[in-house]
Amino acid sequence: MLAPVIHILPLTKIRRERLLPIPGKVLVRRGQKVAANDVIAEAKLHPEHLLLNIARGLGLSEDQSDQHLQCKAGMQISHGDVLAGPVGMAKRVVRAPKNGRVLVAGGGQVLLELETSPYELKAAIPVTVENLVEERGAIIEAIGALIQGVWGNGRSDFGVMNMQLNSPDDVLTPDRLDVSLRGSIILGGYCENSEVLKTAAGLPLRGLILSSMNAQLLPLAERLHIPVVLLEGFGHRRMNSAAYKLLTTNERREVAINAQAWEPARGTRPEIIIPLPATVEPNALQETVTFNAGMQVRLIRAPYEGSLGSIVEVRSGVTTLPSGVTALAAEIQLENGEKMELPLANLEIVA
């Protein structure tokens, strides 16, 4: 049986696609080294349109105004260009209010598509451009630590990580966030108070890495303009020991936080990447593996959700469990030494 994999790795090679949602212009070249805030591609996501009433502007009928048009569909225009006129003793004209392009001209009207600031796709982490995707972006590669979570609000950013928790089951309170943390990414525990999220956005921070969060805060977290990643999910859940150790030993390092959605079909998870210098070439990531004895696993169902353990033995065939459920199963030993039989469907590999 193939096992879902969650990555919590101190050093690995990370390859990611950074793609525009629509075709645009790629600004980097293959082999180029880029910083986290460098723009690798751009596109016009939301063009602004403006309908001008030429007939009213010239004081003429629709048919008369069409005879004085100085533009046609497809023409590129600049701010101040004459679109129609001059007319009459006063030499009335209608000018372009901004740079753009004429989409439609006639019937006493002109429809313009105005130039707007393009959407900029940033690298998000210091990387090397491994390959290009025509008109869409690039495949980038970095070496560093990787910690994946289970929920994110769709934002991303890069900054120095400050630790605001003392234990894996600590609670992040509003009084721990002050102006000295402005512009940093905060590593916290459980968030149960909406004031934590409001304070984080108001400072503002660059992001929040939390062990877990009160489910009632979900709508607020989704609206925040800063990234929020949950490593364990909703409800008061302690941070797993592997992620806690790796993150707390990298305090004050620059980290990239990508709070993308967890989509098993696409193989994406919210994740934190800590760029690190590497003196040896790390192995590439394995996205799918099979369950085997000795592997470290993370339990993904209550009452042990988020706990880490190791596989003692993968049972052959199907097993009838104490609950009466018949399933493919394995014997697991938790970090505290407790042993139990669990369905393989309740496990994911930590690799």
Buried (B, 14 or more C-beta within 10 A) or exposed (E): EEBBBBBBBBBBBBEBEBBBEEEBEBBBEEEBEBEBEBBBBBBBEEEEEBEBEBBEBBEBEBEEBBEBBBBEEEBEBEEEBBBBBBBEEEEBBBBBBBBBBBBBBBEBBBBBBBBBEBBBBBBBBBBBBBEBBEBBBBBBBBBBBBBBBBBBBEBBBBBBBBBBBEEBBBBBBBEBBEEEBEEBBBBBBBBBBBEBBBBBBEBBBBBBBBBBBBEEBBEBBEEBEBBBBBBBBBBBBBBBBBBBBBBBEBEEBBBBBBBBEBEEEEEBBBBBBBBBEEEEEBEEBEEEEEBEEEBBBBBBEEEBBBBBBBBBBBBEEEBEBEEEEEBBBBBBBBEEEEEBBBBBBBBBBBB
